[in-house]
Amino acid sequence: MAIMEINFNPNRIPLPELAGSTVARQGSSPAAPDSVSFSPAASLGASLQDIPLVRPEKVAQAKALDSVTSYPPADLLDRIATLLAVHMKK
């Protein structure tokens, strides 16, 4: 079975039949605008600034779970311990 190998090299020498030909440029590129509007990016940045770093409802939920002595449940801890033990043997 033959294996086909493809080597990509963008800097390779052009094909001989194309080496002598030249390409003429047509006109100049369009001029860049004097100013660019970044208003969508600015409004997104402002929206991100308005997002609070702390979510009070999640803090309250974490405090409630912290006060419960049976959280996480013992069977969940047993399953996690078993899972860890199985993976440590590998």
C-alpha positions as CSV (number, residue, x, y, z in Angstrom):
1,M,0.0,0.0,0.0
2,A,1.5,3.3,-1.1
3,I,1.3,6.3,1.3
4,M,0.8,9.7,-0.1
5,E,2.7,12.4,1.6
6,I,1.8,16.1,1.2
7,N,4.2,18.8,2.3
8,F,2.8,22.3,2.5
9,N,5.4,25.0,2.1
10,P,4.1,28.5,1.2
11,N,7.7,29.6,0.4
12,R,8.3,27.1,-2.3
13,I,9.7,28.0,-5.7
14,P,7.0,28.8,-8.3
15,L,6.4,26.4,-11.1
16,P,8.7,26.9,-14.1
17,E,5.9,27.9,-16.5
18,L,4.8,30.6,-14.1
19,A,8.2,31.9,-13.1
20,G,8.6,34.2,-16.1
21,S,5.1,35.7,-15.9
22,T,4.3,38.9,-14.0
23,V,1.1,40.2,-12.6
24,A,0.2,43.8,-13.0
25,R,-1.5,45.6,-10.2
26,Q,-4.7,47.3,-11.0
27,G,-5.2,50.6,-9.2
28,S,-4.5,51.2,-5.6
29,S,-6.2,49.8,-2.6
30,P,-9.0,51.8,-1.1
31,A,-8.0,54.5,1.4
32,A,-8.5,53.7,5.0
33,P,-11.2,55.7,6.8
34,D,-10.0,58.6,9.0
35,S,-11.8,57.2,12.0
36,V,-13.2,53.9,13.0
37,S,-16.2,53.5,15.2
38,F,-15.8,51.1,18.1
39,S,-19.2,52.0,19.6
40,P,-20.4,48.3,19.8
41,A,-17.2,47.3,21.6
42,A,-17.5,50.3,23.9
43,S,-21.1,49.5,24.8
44,L,-20.1,45.9,25.4
45,G,-17.3,47.1,27.7
46,A,-19.8,49.3,29.6
47,S,-22.2,46.4,30.0
48,L,-19.5,44.2,31.4
49,Q,-18.6,46.9,33.9
50,D,-22.2,46.8,35.1
51,I,-22.1,43.1,36.0
52,P,-21.6,42.6,39.7
53,L,-18.6,40.5,40.8
54,V,-20.6,38.9,43.7
55,R,-24.0,37.3,43.2
56,P,-25.8,37.8,46.6
57,E,-28.2,34.9,45.9
58,K,-25.3,32.4,45.4
59,V,-23.5,33.7,48.5
60,A,-26.7,33.1,50.5
61,Q,-27.1,29.6,49.0
62,A,-23.5,28.7,49.9
63,K,-23.9,30.0,53.5
64,A,-27.1,27.9,53.8
65,L,-25.3,24.8,52.6
66,D,-22.3,25.5,54.9
67,S,-24.5,25.5,57.9
68,V,-26.0,22.1,57.1
69,T,-23.7,19.4,58.7
70,S,-25.0,16.7,56.4
71,Y,-23.9,18.4,53.2
72,P,-22.5,16.8,51.1
73,P,-24.4,13.5,51.9
74,A,-22.3,10.6,53.2
75,D,-23.3,8.4,50.3
76,L,-22.0,11.0,47.8
77,L,-18.7,11.2,49.7
78,D,-18.5,7.3,49.6
79,R,-19.1,7.3,45.8
80,I,-16.4,9.9,45.3
81,A,-14.0,8.0,47.5
82,T,-14.6,4.8,45.5
83,L,-14.2,6.6,42.2
84,L,-10.9,8.1,43.4
85,A,-9.7,4.7,44.6
86,V,-10.5,3.0,41.3
87,H,-8.6,5.6,39.4
88,M,-5.6,5.5,41.7
89,K,-5.2,1.7,41.0
90,K,-4.8,2.4,37.3
